[in-house]
Structures are given as C-alpha cells and as structure tokens.
Amino acid sequence: MSTTQPPGAPESAARSEARFRHELYPYRGQDQFMTGTLGYIREALEADEAVVVAVPEARAALLRGELAGEPAVTFVDTATAGPNPGRLVAAWTAWLEGSGEGGRPVRGVGETAWSQARNAAHLSELRQHEWLLNQAFARSSAWSMLCPYDATDGDQAALRSVSRCHPLIHEDGRNTPNGDFLDAGPYPFEVLPAPCDPYQEVSYTYGDLAAVRSKVAQCASDAGVSQEQQAKLAVAATEIATNSIRHGGGSGTLRTWAQDSVFLCEFRDAGYIADPMAGRIRPSARQLGGRGLWLAHQLCDLVEIRSTPEQGTTVRLHMDVQAR
C-alpha cells in the first residue's frame, strides 16, 4: 500500500517521512463524537483514502446515517473478533488489508468499548492492545487510526491510562504530540494478582501432557465450564504446556481456580518471551512453530502473558463460566 504525500513532495520523500498515526480523541457526549469522527472521515474521503470504522453499534448507526452509504467507508463488527483483545491486532490487519486494495491509503476509526470490560484483567489487556498497536503497525505508513474515547464521566485517571497508549491527541480537527505517551521502554505490565483460594497446583514435565489435559478438564468441569469450552481449553492448555517443556526449561507449574464466573489456568516456567506481539499475529502457512500462543488467543476468552528474563513466563488462560 502507498501513502498520501504532501503537495509538491517527491514520492520517495513522502514514503520516508510518513508513519502510522495513532490518535486519541477524548470526547464528551454524542455531538462531540459525531463532530470529531465525521470530520476525520470526511478529511480521509477528500484525500481519496478508504476508511474502516469499528465502533459500538449505536455509534455506527449514527455514522451510517450521516455518510449515506459512502462506498469508501467500511463498517466492521468488532464482536466477530470475540472477547479477547489479543485477537484485535490480527483483526485490524485483515480489515485494513481488505480496504486498502490497489495501494489505497486507509484510515481506521476504532472505539474500544471500555465500559464493557468484564473485569480488571480484561481492562488491562484492552490497554495493552492499544499500546501494542503502535508496535504492530510501526512500519506501516499507509494508514492511521483515530480512537474515540468517551470522557463524559470525567475520570481523569482512566483517561490518562488510555492516553499513555497513544502518541497523538486529536482535538479541533488537528493532532498534537501527547506528552503522556509511553514512547520508550517496554509496556508497564500490571502485576498479576495472586490466585484465588482455593486453587490447585501441579508440576509437569516431559510425558505429562495427558495428565495436564486431564487436570484442566476435571477442574474446568467442576467450575461449570461448558463441554464446548472445555474442548477449546484442552487444546490451548496443551499448547502452552508444550511451550513450557520445549522452551521453558523442560518443566512448568500448572495452577487452576475459579473466580467471579471465570475459570483460570495458569502456566509458569523459566522461559522468556521477548516479543510482546507473540500470539497476536496470524502465523504464515510456511511458518514452523510459533502457533501455540496464537491458538490460545483464538480459543480462550482472555490470555494474559507476563514474561521477564529474571522471573520467567506466566501465561493465564481465562474461560468464562456460563450461567446454569
């Protein structure tokens, strides 16, 4: 895909200077949402750029009414990606590639449903996703993204935590550098809380994968996880335990527990995952290995990964417990 260049600028110069623009748009009320978002979209259309819109359905209906079936604007349903924020980078990649055919520049409008976060872990992963977008598309100069954020409640702490994930702030139709942006160093992961009592713990090593699957299945069943979800969890747990054995020093520790209508499996080992994008990019057909975390993200309702050279790796798989 190509990028739009400023008038009179050589094509090579435009390509070297253009970069992914990730803009936070704090708004208050429906009128501000429509004014800022429509202005951004219409600016894109005037520049002959395509637009992908992924916002809550109530907001999407308002925008559709104003845009009157504009063919360059594609509305996508973020629910198709499922509840796990770890799937969203791959989803955005697919949506944008589908809209940028023929080298057409693309803009995205993506409003995360922060108010619908199911718990603190989900909210933390949503923030991490927003921050990782900067890394995922750092080398892509063909598109930009506006992230509307409803700041009506005036929660400055929440707004600042979201702001830290965006290098630019959008205001009055313009973007300015964001002084709060975490522009250096790794993402400051929130410390995982201790498992809820009572929890069960077992160690595993070579030859123990069947025992791991059996343990997870029994504990998930006891917690009320449906058989369909148990089948998905069995595959994800096998993949993560296999990673521990192959890359985490040959062994690991499994913990299982239930908490607030969620069943959790935690895998700990001595390995280190250096790439924060691990599991978030769809593996290529020719790729050897590297599918375990990807599968876990596709199968589980939430995946938390914490990894440092000093403390090793912890992977938590979350599966919602359906009401009986």
ZALUMRO-875862 format. One record per atom (N, C-alpha, C): atom name; x, y, z; residue number from 1. Coordinates in pm, whole numbers. Layout:
N
CA_X_Y_Z_NUM
...
//
This chain:
324
N_85_-120_0_1
CA_0_0_0_1
C_88_124_0_1
N_39_230_-59_2
CA_115_354_-66_2
C_61_452_35_2
N_122_570_37_3
CA_78_673_131_3
C_52_803_60_3
N_-37_882_112_4
CA_-65_1013_55_4
C_50_1107_85_4
N_98_1179_-17_5
CA_211_1268_2_5
C_167_1413_-1_5
N_237_1502_68_6
CA_200_1644_65_6
C_222_1702_-74_6
N_146_1805_-112_7
CA_160_1864_-245_7
C_303_1905_-274_7
N_353_1865_-392_8
CA_485_1906_-436_8
C_598_1824_-378_8
N_570_1729_-288_9
CA_677_1650_-227_9
C_710_1532_-316_9
N_840_1500_-334_10
CA_877_1382_-411_10
C_820_1258_-346_10
N_784_1156_-428_11
CA_724_1035_-376_11
C_816_967_-275_11
N_947_963_-302_12
CA_1040_896_-213_12
C_1045_965_-77_12
N_1037_1099_-78_13
CA_1040_1173_48_13
C_916_1144_131_13
N_800_1137_62_14
CA_676_1110_134_14
C_682_974_200_14
N_738_876_131_15
CA_744_743_187_15
C_837_736_307_15
N_945_811_306_16
CA_1039_804_416_16
C_992_879_539_16
N_906_984_517_17
CA_864_1066_629_17
C_731_1020_689_17
N_646_956_607_18
CA_516_915_657_18
C_531_801_756_18
N_437_796_853_19
CA_439_688_950_19
C_299_672_1007_19
N_278_562_1073_20
CA_149_532_1133_20
C_113_639_1235_20
N_-9_692_1224_21
CA_-58_792_1318_21
C_-166_728_1404_21
N_-145_731_1534_22
CA_-237_670_1629_22
C_-287_782_1722_22
N_-411_826_1702_23
CA_-463_945_1769_23
C_-575_911_1866_23
N_-564_962_1987_24
CA_-671_950_2085_24
C_-762_1073_2073_24
N_-893_1047_2065_25
CA_-988_1156_2057_25
C_-1083_1152_2177_25
N_-1049_1223_2285_26
CA_-1141_1228_2400_26
C_-1260_1319_2365_26
N_-1379_1266_2381_27
CA_-1498_1346_2352_27
C_-1595_1337_2470_27
N_-1687_1431_2473_28
CA_-1789_1434_2578_28
C_-1925_1449_2511_28
N_-2000_1342_2508_29
CA_-2133_1347_2452_29
C_-2138_1312_2304_29
N_-2258_1281_2260_30
CA_-2281_1235_2123_30
C_-2243_1339_2018_30
N_-2273_1467_2046_31
CA_-2243_1570_1947_31
C_-2094_1581_1921_31
N_-2013_1578_2028_32
CA_-1868_1584_2009_32
C_-1817_1459_1936_32
N_-1874_1344_1969_33
CA_-1833_1222_1898_33
C_-1855_1238_1749_33
N_-1974_1283_1711_34
CA_-2007_1295_1569_34
C_-1922_1401_1501_34
N_-1903_1515_1566_35
CA_-1826_1622_1504_35
C_-1684_1579_1475_35
N_-1616_1523_1574_36
CA_-1477_1485_1556_36
C_-1459_1367_1464_36
N_-1543_1266_1478_37
CA_-1528_1146_1396_37
C_-1565_1172_1251_37
N_-1676_1242_1227_38
CA_-1715_1272_1090_38
C_-1612_1362_1022_38
N_-1556_1457_1096_39
CA_-1452_1542_1038_39
C_-1331_1461_993_39
N_-1292_1365_1075_40
CA_-1178_1278_1043_40
C_-1208_1194_919_40
N_-1330_1138_913_41
CA_-1367_1054_799_41
C_-1376_1136_671_41
N_-1437_1251_679_42
CA_-1453_1333_558_42
C_-1319_1385_508_42
N_-1229_1412_598_43
CA_-1093_1451_557_43
C_-1028_1337_480_43
N_-1048_1215_525_44
CA_-993_1099_455_44
C_-1056_1085_317_44
N_-1186_1100_307_45
CA_-1253_1086_178_45
C_-1206_1192_79_45
N_-1185_1314_127_46
CA_-1135_1421_39_46
C_-996_1389_-14_46
N_-919_1312_64_47
CA_-784_1273_21_47
C_-785_1141_-56_47
N_-904_1092_-91_48
CA_-921_967_-165_48
C_-864_849_-86_48
N_-890_848_43_49
CA_-848_737_128_49
C_-971_655_167_49
N_-949_526_188_50
CA_-1055_440_239_50
C_-1061_453_391_50
N_-1175_416_449_51
CA_-1194_426_594_51
C_-1257_297_645_51
N_-1201_246_754_52
CA_-1259_131_824_52
C_-1309_180_960_52
N_-1435_155_990_53
CA_-1495_202_1114_53
C_-1532_82_1201_53
N_-1477_79_1322_54
CA_-1508_-27_1419_54
C_-1543_40_1550_54
N_-1671_68_1568_55
CA_-1721_136_1688_55
C_-1845_62_1737_55
N_-1888_84_1862_56
CA_-2011_21_1910_56
C_-2128_49_1817_56
N_-2220_-47_1807_57
CA_-2326_-40_1708_57
C_-2409_88_1717_57
N_-2435_137_1837_58
CA_-2514_259_1848_58
C_-2443_377_1781_58
N_-2312_383_1797_59
CA_-2234_490_1732_59
C_-2227_466_1581_59
N_-2212_340_1542_60
CA_-2203_308_1399_60
C_-2332_349_1327_60
N_-2448_328_1390_61
CA_-2575_365_1328_61
C_-2582_515_1302_61
N_-2531_594_1396_62
CA_-2529_739_1376_62
C_-2441_778_1259_62
N_-2325_717_1249_63
CA_-2233_749_1141_63
C_-2288_704_1006_63
N_-2350_587_1002_64
CA_-2409_540_876_64
C_-2515_639_826_64
N_-2593_692_919_65
CA_-2697_787_880_65
C_-2641_912_815_65
N_-2524_956_859_66
CA_-2463_1077_804_66
C_-2386_1050_676_66
N_-2331_930_662_67
CA_-2244_902_547_67
C_-2320_847_427_67
N_-2446_811_446_68
CA_-2536_775_336_68
C_-2476_673_240_68
N_-2424_566_295_69
CA_-2375_457_211_69
C_-2249_489_133_69
N_-2164_577_184_70
CA_-2039_611_116_70
C_-1959_483_92_70
N_-1927_449_-37_71
CA_-1863_321_-68_71
C_-1721_308_-16_71
N_-1654_420_12_72
CA_-1516_412_60_72
C_-1508_387_210_72
N_-1624_383_277_73
CA_-1627_361_421_73
C_-1682_221_449_73
N_-1604_143_521_74
CA_-1645_7_557_74
C_-1668_0_707_74
N_-1785_-49_746_75
CA_-1817_-70_887_75
C_-1794_-217_920_75
N_-1721_-243_1026_76
CA_-1694_-380_1067_76
C_-1748_-403_1207_76
N_-1780_-527_1236_77
CA_-1835_-565_1366_77
C_-1722_-621_1452_77
N_-1680_-547_1553_78
CA_-1569_-593_1637_78
C_-1605_-718_1715_78
N_-1735_-745_1731_79
CA_-1776_-865_1804_79
C_-1731_-992_1734_79
N_-1708_-985_1602_80
CA_-1665_-1104_1529_80
C_-1527_-1150_1573_80
N_-1448_-1060_1632_81
CA_-1315_-1097_1681_81
C_-1322_-1168_1815_81
N_-1440_-1165_1878_82
CA_-1454_-1231_2008_82
C_-1413_-1139_2121_82
N_-1423_-1187_2245_83
CA_-1400_-1102_2361_83
C_-1254_-1076_2394_83
N_-1163_-1154_2337_84
CA_-1021_-1145_2375_84
C_-951_-1033_2298_84
N_-903_-929_2366_85
CA_-831_-821_2297_85
C_-707_-869_2222_85
N_-653_-985_2260_86
CA_-536_-1039_2192_86
C_-561_-1076_2048_86
N_-686_-1079_2005_87
CA_-719_-1110_1866_87
C_-729_-986_1778_87
N_-727_-867_1837_88
CA_-763_-747_1764_88
C_-657_-697_1667_88
N_-529_-718_1695_89
CA_-426_-674_1601_89
C_-443_-750_1469_89
N_-463_-880_1476_90
CA_-483_-960_1354_90
C_-612_-918_1284_90
N_-717_-888_1362_91
CA_-843_-845_1302_91
C_-826_-714_1226_91
N_-759_-616_1289_92
CA_-735_-489_1222_92
C_-649_-507_1097_92
N_-551_-594_1105_93
CA_-467_-620_988_93
C_-553_-668_871_93
N_-643_-761_898_94
CA_-730_-815_793_94
C_-826_-709_741_94
N_-887_-632_831_95
CA_-982_-529_788_95
C_-915_-425_700_95
N_-795_-384_739_96
CA_-726_-279_665_96
C_-675_-328_531_96
N_-624_-450_530_97
CA_-577_-505_402_97
C_-693_-520_304_97
N_-810_-554_356_98
CA_-926_-569_270_98
C_-974_-437_212_98
N_-948_-327_282_99
CA_-993_-195_236_99
C_-887_-119_158_99
N_-762_-164_165_100
CA_-654_-91_100_100
C_-607_-153_-29_100
N_-695_-223_-99_101
CA_-657_-289_-223_101
C_-614_-186_-327_101
N_-515_-223_-406_102
CA_-466_-134_-509_102
C_-378_-22_-457_102
N_-329_-36_-334_103
CA_-238_64_-280_103
C_-308_186_-224_103
N_-439_178_-198_104
CA_-512_293_-147_104
C_-483_313_2_104
N_-446_434_44_105
CA_-426_459_187_105
C_-555_436_265_105
N_-542_399_391_106
CA_-657_365_473_106
C_-648_437_607_106
N_-763_481_655_107
CA_-773_530_792_107
C_-868_440_870_107
N_-838_423_997_108
CA_-925_345_1083_108
C_-987_434_1190_108
N_-1109_402_1227_109
CA_-1175_464_1342_109
C_-1212_350_1436_109
N_-1145_342_1548_110
CA_-1167_230_1638_110
C_-1196_276_1780_110
N_-1320_257_1824_111
CA_-1356_292_1961_111
C_-1367_166_2045_111
N_-1274_149_2136_112
CA_-1278_35_2226_112
C_-1392_53_2325_112
N_-1464_-55_2349_113
CA_-1578_-50_2442_113
C_-1526_-63_2585_113
N_-1461_41_2634_114
CA_-1400_37_2767_114
C_-1503_9_2875_114
N_-1622_65_2861_115
CA_-1724_50_2964_115
C_-1775_-94_2973_115
N_-1748_-175_2870_116
CA_-1795_-313_2869_116
C_-1689_-412_2916_116
N_-1576_-361_2962_117
CA_-1472_-450_3015_117
C_-1531_-534_3129_117
N_-1509_-663_3125_118
CA_-1577_-754_3217_118
C_-1512_-758_3355_118
N_-1384_-727_3362_119
CA_-1315_-729_3490_119
C_-1183_-653_3475_119
N_-1105_-645_3583_120
CA_-980_-569_3580_120
C_-880_-629_3483_120
N_-877_-762_3472_121
CA_-784_-826_3379_121
C_-817_-790_3235_121
N_-946_-790_3202_122
CA_-988_-756_3066_122
C_-953_-610_3035_122
N_-977_-521_3129_123
CA_-946_-380_3110_123
C_-796_-360_3087_123
N_-714_-431_3164_124
CA_-569_-422_3148_124
C_-525_-468_3009_124
N_-586_-577_2960_125
CA_-550_-628_2828_125
C_-597_-535_2717_125
N_-708_-465_2738_126
CA_-752_-366_2640_126
C_-650_-253_2628_126
N_-599_-207_2742_127
CA_-497_-102_2738_127
C_-371_-152_2669_127
N_-332_-273_2700_128
CA_-212_-328_2637_128
C_-229_-337_2486_128
N_-347_-377_2442_129
CA_-374_-383_2298_129
C_-355_-246_2232_129
N_-409_-142_2295_130
CA_-396_-9_2238_130
C_-249_31_2226_130
N_-169_-2_2326_131
CA_-27_31_2322_131
C_44_-50_2214_131
N_10_-178_2201_132
CA_77_-264_2105_132
C_44_-228_1960_132
N_-68_-159_1937_133
CA_-97_-114_1801_133
C_17_-31_1745_133
N_82_48_1830_134
CA_193_132_1785_134
C_309_46_1734_134
N_333_-65_1799_135
CA_440_-154_1756_135
C_397_-238_1636_135
N_273_-284_1638_136
CA_224_-371_1531_136
C_230_-302_1396_136
N_202_-172_1393_137
CA_195_-102_1266_137
C_302_7_1254_137
N_408_-5_1329_138
CA_513_96_1327_138
C_575_113_1189_138
N_582_6_1113_139
CA_644_13_980_139
C_542_35_869_139
N_417_58_906_140
CA_313_80_807_140
C_284_228_793_140
N_314_284_678_141
CA_291_426_655_141
C_162_449_578_141
N_84_343_557_142
CA_-32_354_469_142
C_-160_388_541_142
N_-158_395_673_143
CA_-284_422_739_143
C_-264_488_874_143
N_-374_538_927_144
CA_-374_600_1059_144
C_-500_556_1131_144
N_-504_576_1261_145
CA_-620_536_1338_145
C_-660_643_1437_145
N_-790_674_1438_146
CA_-850_763_1536_146
C_-922_676_1638_146
N_-892_699_1767_147
CA_-954_620_1874_147
C_-1042_711_1959_147
N_-1172_722_1928_148
CA_-1261_800_2013_148
C_-1267_739_2153_148
N_-1273_825_2253_149
CA_-1281_780_2393_149
C_-1381_867_2466_149
N_-1483_805_2522_150
CA_-1589_879_2592_150
C_-1539_922_2729_150
N_-1510_1051_2742_151
CA_-1458_1107_2867_151
C_-1565_1180_2946_151
N_-1691_1147_2920_152
CA_-1802_1218_2982_152
C_-1799_1209_3134_152
N_-1756_1093_3186_153
CA_-1762_1076_3332_153
C_-1653_1153_3406_153
N_-1558_1211_3332_154
CA_-1456_1294_3394_154
C_-1352_1219_3475_154
N_-1342_1088_3456_155
CA_-1243_1007_3529_155
C_-1105_1033_3469_155
N_-1029_1123_3529_156
CA_-901_1163_3475_156
C_-796_1051_3483_156
N_-804_968_3587_157
CA_-708_858_3598_157
C_-728_758_3485_157
N_-854_726_3454_158
CA_-883_633_3345_158
C_-841_692_3212_158
N_-870_821_3192_159
CA_-833_887_3067_159
C_-682_889_3049_159
N_-609_915_3155_160
CA_-463_920_3145_160
C_-406_782_3114_160
N_-464_677_3171_161
CA_-413_543_3144_161
C_-431_506_2997_161
N_-541_552_2936_162
CA_-563_529_2794_162
C_-475_621_2711_162
N_-459_743_2756_163
CA_-378_840_2684_163
C_-233_793_2668_163
N_-183_724_2767_164
CA_-43_679_2763_164
C_-16_582_2649_164
N_-122_528_2588_165
CA_-108_432_2479_165
C_-108_499_2342_165
N_-129_630_2336_166
CA_-146_699_2208_166
C_-42_811_2192_166
N_34_810_2085_167
CA_135_915_2066_167
C_77_1051_2028_167
N_-49_1055_1983_168
CA_-109_1180_1939_168
C_-245_1201_2005_168
N_-280_1327_2027_169
CA_-412_1365_2077_169
C_-485_1442_1967_169
N_-606_1403_1940_170
CA_-688_1467_1835_170
C_-783_1567_1900_170
N_-778_1690_1854_171
CA_-862_1795_1911_171
C_-884_1903_1808_171
N_-1010_1944_1792_172
CA_-1046_2050_1697_172
C_-996_2021_1557_172
N_-1005_1893_1517_173
CA_-968_1856_1381_173
C_-819_1846_1356_173
N_-738_1859_1460_174
CA_-592_1852_1443_174
C_-535_1756_1546_174
N_-415_1705_1518_175
CA_-349_1620_1617_175
C_-221_1687_1666_175
N_-192_1667_1793_176
CA_-73_1721_1855_176
C_-2_1610_1932_176
N_130_1620_1949_177
CA_203_1518_2026_177
C_149_1508_2168_177
N_144_1385_2217_178
CA_91_1359_2351_178
C_206_1338_2449_178
N_219_1429_2543_179
CA_328_1421_2640_179
C_318_1304_2736_179
N_200_1244_2747_180
CA_182_1130_2837_180
C_218_997_2772_180
N_242_998_2641_181
CA_263_872_2569_181
C_389_799_2617_181
N_376_668_2633_182
CA_490_583_2672_182
C_572_554_2547_182
N_661_645_2513_183
CA_733_633_2387_183
C_865_560_2398_183
N_896_507_2514_184
CA_1024_436_2529_184
C_1006_323_2629_184
N_1084_217_2608_185
CA_1082_105_2701_185
C_965_13_2678_185
N_961_-98_2749_186
CA_854_-195_2734_186
C_724_-147_2799_186
N_616_-211_2763_187
CA_487_-178_2822_187
C_492_-210_2972_187
N_445_-118_3057_188
CA_449_-141_3202_188
C_336_-234_3247_188
N_357_-363_3231_189
CA_255_-460_3266_189
C_212_-447_3411_189
N_83_-462_3435_190
CA_33_-465_3571_190
C_63_-603_3631_190
N_102_-603_3755_191
CA_136_-728_3822_191
C_11_-815_3834_191
N_25_-942_3799_192
CA_-89_-1032_3809_192
C_-123_-1057_3956_192
N_-248_-1049_3993_193
CA_-285_-1078_4132_193
C_-265_-1226_4163_193
N_-251_-1257_4290_194
CA_-232_-1396_4331_194
C_-358_-1477_4299_194
N_-342_-1609_4275_195
CA_-459_-1693_4251_195
C_-556_-1688_4368_195
N_-684_-1705_4335_196
CA_-788_-1704_4437_196
C_-789_-1839_4510_196
N_-799_-1836_4640_197
CA_-817_-1960_4716_197
C_-963_-2008_4704_197
N_-985_-2138_4692_198
CA_-881_-2242_4685_198
C_-835_-2263_4540_198
N_-708_-2292_4522_199
CA_-659_-2326_4388_199
C_-583_-2458_4397_199
N_-569_-2521_4281_200
CA_-496_-2647_4274_200
C_-367_-2625_4196_200
N_-262_-2695_4234_201
CA_-131_-2676_4172_201
C_-63_-2810_4149_201
N_-9_-2828_4029_202
CA_68_-2948_3996_202
C_186_-2906_3908_202
N_292_-2983_3913_203
CA_407_-2961_3826_203
C_398_-3058_3708_203
N_459_-3022_3597_204
CA_457_-3110_3480_204
C_592_-3102_3409_204
N_622_-3206_3333_205
CA_746_-3213_3257_205
C_723_-3307_3139_205
N_829_-3354_3078_206
CA_818_-3444_2964_206
C_726_-3562_2998_206
N_636_-3596_2907_207
CA_548_-3710_2926_207
C_423_-3681_3008_207
N_404_-3557_3053_208
CA_291_-3524_3141_208
C_176_-3451_3072_208
N_180_-3438_2940_209
CA_78_-3359_2872_209
C_-62_-3419_2891_209
N_-73_-3552_2887_210
CA_-204_-3614_2908_210
C_-256_-3583_3048_210
N_-167_-3583_3147_211
CA_-207_-3553_3284_211
C_-250_-3406_3297_211
N_-181_-3317_3224_212
CA_-218_-3175_3226_212
C_-359_-3158_3168_212
N_-384_-3221_3053_213
CA_-517_-3211_2993_213
C_-625_-3265_3087_213
N_-597_-3378_3148_214
CA_-695_-3439_3238_214
C_-723_-3347_3358_214
N_-618_-3288_3414_215
CA_-634_-3200_3529_215
C_-717_-3077_3492_215
N_-684_-3017_3380_216
CA_-757_-2898_3336_216
C_-903_-2932_3309_216
N_-927_-3044_3242_217
CA_-1064_-3084_3210_217
C_-1147_-3106_3336_217
N_-1090_-3175_3435_218
CA_-1164_-3203_3557_218
C_-1194_-3075_3634_218
N_-1093_-2989_3648_219
CA_-1114_-2864_3723_219
C_-1211_-2771_3650_219
N_-1202_-2766_3516_220
CA_-1294_-2682_3439_220
C_-1436_-2734_3452_220
N_-1454_-2864_3447_221
CA_-1586_-2923_3463_221
C_-1643_-2892_3601_221
N_-1561_-2905_3703_222
CA_-1606_-2875_3839_222
C_-1647_-2729_3853_222
N_-1581_-2641_3775_223
CA_-1612_-2498_3784_223
C_-1735_-2459_3702_223
N_-1786_-2551_3620_224
CA_-1905_-2522_3541_224
C_-1878_-2479_3398_224
N_-1755_-2498_3348_225
CA_-1724_-2464_3209_225
C_-1795_-2563_3117_225
N_-1857_-2513_3011_226
CA_-1932_-2599_2920_226
C_-1838_-2697_2849_226
N_-1895_-2806_2797_227
CA_-1813_-2905_2728_227
C_-1747_-2846_2605_227
N_-1818_-2759_2534_228
CA_-1759_-2695_2415_228
C_-1637_-2611_2454_228
N_-1651_-2535_2561_229
CA_-1540_-2453_2606_229
C_-1427_-2539_2664_229
N_-1463_-2651_2727_230
CA_-1361_-2741_2779_230
C_-1274_-2796_2666_230
N_-1336_-2827_2553_231
CA_-1261_-2879_2439_231
C_-1161_-2776_2388_231
N_-1204_-2649_2380_232
CA_-1114_-2542_2338_232
C_-1000_-2525_2438_232
N_-1036_-2529_2566_233
CA_-937_-2509_2670_233
C_-833_-2621_2671_233
N_-876_-2743_2641_234
CA_-783_-2856_2637_234
C_-675_-2834_2532_234
N_-715_-2783_2415_235
CA_-617_-2756_2308_235
C_-522_-2645_2351_235
N_-578_-2535_2405_236
CA_-494_-2422_2447_236
C_-397_-2464_2557_236
N_-446_-2538_2656_237
CA_-361_-2580_2767_237
C_-248_-2671_2719_237
N_-279_-2760_2625_238
CA_-176_-2849_2570_238
C_-68_-2768_2500_238
N_-109_-2667_2424_239
CA_-13_-2584_2352_239
C_78_-2509_2448_239
N_22_-2450_2552_240
CA_102_-2371_2645_240
C_195_-2461_2726_240
N_145_-2576_2773_241
CA_231_-2669_2847_241
C_343_-2721_2758_241
N_313_-2745_2632_242
CA_417_-2789_2538_242
C_524_-2682_2522_242
N_482_-2557_2515_243
CA_579_-2447_2507_243
C_670_-2446_2629_243
N_613_-2470_2748_244
CA_694_-2474_2870_244
C_801_-2581_2862_244
N_761_-2698_2816_245
CA_854_-2811_2809_245
C_963_-2786_2705_245
N_923_-2729_2590_246
CA_1019_-2709_2482_246
C_1108_-2586_2502_246
N_1050_-2480_2555_247
CA_1122_-2353_2560_247
C_1139_-2296_2701_247
N_1080_-2358_2800_248
CA_1082_-2303_2935_248
C_1163_-2384_3034_248
N_1261_-2457_2986_249
CA_1347_-2532_3076_249
C_1305_-2676_3098_249
N_1205_-2725_3022_250
CA_1167_-2864_3030_250
C_1059_-2896_3130_250
N_1010_-2796_3201_251
CA_907_-2822_3302_251
C_830_-2694_3330_251
N_722_-2709_3407_252
CA_643_-2593_3445_252
C_549_-2628_3559_252
N_473_-2527_3601_253
CA_376_-2544_3710_253
C_239_-2499_3662_253
N_140_-2582_3686_254
CA_2_-2551_3649_254
C_-78_-2517_3774_254
N_-151_-2407_3768_255
CA_-245_-2372_3874_255
C_-383_-2351_3811_255
N_-487_-2395_3879_256
CA_-623_-2375_3831_256
C_-710_-2324_3944_256
N_-803_-2235_3910_257
CA_-900_-2185_4008_257
C_-1015_-2115_3937_257
N_-1120_-2090_4010_258
CA_-1235_-2017_3958_258
C_-1251_-1887_4036_258
N_-1291_-1782_3964_259
CA_-1304_-1651_4028_259
C_-1403_-1565_3950_259
N_-1508_-1520_4015_260
CA_-1604_-1427_3954_260
C_-1653_-1476_3818_260
N_-1704_-1600_3813_261
CA_-1761_-1659_3692_261
C_-1659_-1677_3580_261
N_-1533_-1691_3617_262
CA_-1426_-1719_3520_262
C_-1342_-1834_3573_262
N_-1309_-1927_3484_263
CA_-1216_-2034_3519_263
C_-1080_-1998_3462_263
N_-974_-2013_3544_264
CA_-839_-1974_3503_264
C_-743_-2091_3514_264
N_-656_-2102_3413_265
CA_-542_-2194_3415_265
C_-416_-2110_3405_265
N_-326_-2129_3495_266
CA_-200_-2053_3493_266
C_-83_-2148_3472_266
N_2_-2114_3376_267
CA_121_-2192_3346_267
C_244_-2106_3373_267
N_334_-2157_3456_268
CA_456_-2084_3490_268
C_577_-2169_3453_268
N_679_-2105_3394_269
CA_801_-2177_3362_269
C_918_-2080_3361_269
N_1037_-2130_3332_270
CA_1158_-2048_3340_270
C_1194_-1982_3207_270
N_1111_-1997_3106_271
CA_1142_-1940_2975_271
C_1118_-1791_2969_271
N_1154_-1730_2857_272
CA_1138_-1586_2838_272
C_1084_-1560_2698_272
N_975_-1486_2689_273
CA_917_-1446_2560_273
C_955_-1301_2536_273
N_1048_-1278_2445_274
CA_1100_-1143_2422_274
C_1005_-1057_2340_274
N_926_-1118_2253_275
CA_841_-1043_2161_275
C_703_-1018_2222_275
N_668_-893_2252_276
CA_535_-866_2311_276
C_421_-892_2213_276
N_453_-908_2083_277
CA_349_-937_1984_277
C_325_-1086_1970_277
N_398_-1169_2043_278
CA_384_-1314_2031_278
C_239_-1356_2052_278
N_186_-1431_1957_279
CA_50_-1481_1965_279
C_-55_-1388_1907_279
N_-18_-1268_1869_280
CA_-115_-1169_1821_280
C_-114_-1154_1670_280
N_-11_-1207_1605_281
CA_-1_-1200_1460_281
C_-30_-1339_1403_281
N_-118_-1346_1304_282
CA_-152_-1476_1246_282
C_-28_-1541_1185_282
N_6_-1663_1223_283
CA_123_-1730_1166_283
C_103_-1756_1017_283
N_210_-1745_941_284
CA_202_-1774_799_284
C_194_-1924_776_284
N_147_-1963_658_285
CA_132_-2105_626_285
C_266_-2177_627_285
N_373_-2106_597_286
CA_505_-2167_589_286
C_582_-2160_721_286
N_524_-2093_819_287
CA_595_-2075_946_287
C_605_-2206_1023_287
N_723_-2233_1074_288
CA_745_-2351_1155_288
C_737_-2312_1303_288
N_643_-2370_1375_289
CA_628_-2338_1516_289
C_564_-2201_1536_289
N_558_-2159_1664_290
CA_505_-2028_1696_290
C_354_-2017_1693_290
N_285_-2132_1690_291
CA_139_-2129_1682_291
C_70_-2146_1817_291
N_143_-2186_1919_292
CA_80_-2216_2048_292
C_7_-2098_2109_292
N_74_-1983_2121_293
CA_11_-1865_2179_293
C_-100_-1811_2090_293
N_-80_-1820_1958_294
CA_-185_-1778_1865_294
C_-312_-1860_1888_294
N_-299_-1991_1897_295
CA_-414_-2076_1920_295
C_-480_-2045_2055_295
N_-399_-2021_2156_296
CA_-455_-1988_2287_296
C_-540_-1862_2279_296
N_-492_-1761_2208_297
CA_-569_-1637_2192_297
C_-700_-1662_2117_297
N_-697_-1750_2018_298
CA_-818_-1775_1939_298
C_-920_-1858_2016_298
N_-875_-1940_2108_299
CA_-963_-2035_2176_299
C_-1016_-1987_2311_299
N_-941_-1899_2377_300
CA_-977_-1857_2513_300
C_-1041_-1719_2514_300
N_-1118_-1692_2619_301
CA_-1184_-1563_2630_301
C_-1088_-1451_2668_301
N_-976_-1485_2728_302
CA_-873_-1387_2761_302
C_-743_-1462_2784_302
N_-633_-1402_2745_303
CA_-500_-1459_2769_303
C_-412_-1348_2825_303
N_-352_-1374_2940_304
CA_-257_-1280_3000_304
C_-118_-1342_2994_304
N_-21_-1263_2948_305
CA_118_-1311_2938_305
C_208_-1212_3010_305
N_288_-1262_3103_306
CA_389_-1182_3170_306
C_521_-1258_3159_306
N_623_-1191_3110_307
CA_749_-1261_3087_307
C_867_-1166_3105_307
N_963_-1206_3187_308
CA_1087_-1131_3206_308
C_1202_-1231_3212_308
N_1323_-1187_3174_309
CA_1438_-1279_3183_309
C_1464_-1325_3326_309
N_1431_-1240_3424_310
CA_1461_-1273_3563_310
C_1357_-1367_3625_310
N_1231_-1349_3593_311
CA_1124_-1424_3659_311
C_1059_-1530_3573_311
N_1099_-1540_3446_312
CA_1039_-1639_3358_312
C_906_-1593_3303_312
N_824_-1690_3264_313
CA_698_-1661_3195_313
C_579_-1717_3270_313
N_474_-1635_3276_314
CA_345_-1677_3328_314
C_240_-1653_3221_314
N_163_-1755_3189_315
CA_52_-1743_3093_315
C_-76_-1784_3164_315
N_-174_-1694_3165_316
CA_-304_-1725_3224_316
C_-410_-1734_3115_316
N_-479_-1846_3113_317
CA_-589_-1868_3020_317
C_-720_-1849_3095_317
N_-807_-1764_3042_318
CA_-937_-1738_3104_318
C_-1047_-1799_3018_318
N_-1141_-1863_3082_319
CA_-1260_-1913_3012_319
C_-1382_-1879_3095_319
N_-1476_-1808_3033_320
CA_-1596_-1767_3106_320
C_-1680_-1889_3142_320
N_-1740_-1883_3260_321
CA_-1831_-1987_3306_321
C_-1973_-1941_3275_321
N_-2044_-2018_3196_322
CA_-2181_-1981_3157_322
C_-2275_-2004_3275_322
N_-2372_-1915_3287_323
CA_-2471_-1931_3393_323
C_-2553_-2057_3371_323
N_-2576_-2130_3478_324
CA_-2651_-2255_3468_324
C_-2800_-2232_3490_324
//
